[in-house]
Amino acid sequence: MKILRHWKVILALLLVFGAGTVTGSVLTIRHFKRAFEHGLTVEGWTDGAMKAMQRDLSLTPEQQPKIRVLLDELGKQFKGTFGEAVKVSGTNLVTFWHRVDQELTPEQQAVFHRKCQEFRDGLSKALKIDLPPN
């Protein structure tokens, strides 16, 4: 029972630890979300690849603009193929949702439709990707 005499100190330590855990979690999630969104843009990818090449290869000032142009071209190609892959994947996902919907009760369908719409909204907001209509 000696430990209960110091309950205020224990409570303060638990609160500090809990606050640190929550703060660290929130900041980590925000950081990775931002990094993920930035990494999916052509500009973000080009900048990251350019920094990596500069770090690894020590590009000369004459090489840098030439390499950047090549990275921009590659990024645009990736954007096109990535866009096509997302379009096909989106169609597959919506087809899957429709098939699952046929197996659910009306109550389950309401929840499922809400979750699907939340997913659509998240893709649209974060990645500027719109899935095909239902």
Secondary structure, DSSP 4 states (H G I P E B T S, - for coil): -TGGGGHHHHHHHHHHHHHHHHHHHHHHHHHHHHHHHHHTSHHHHHHHHHHHHHHHH---TTHHHHHHHHHHHHHHHHHHHHHHHHHHHHHHHHHHHHHHHTTS-HHHHHHHHHHHHHHHHHHHHHH---PPP-
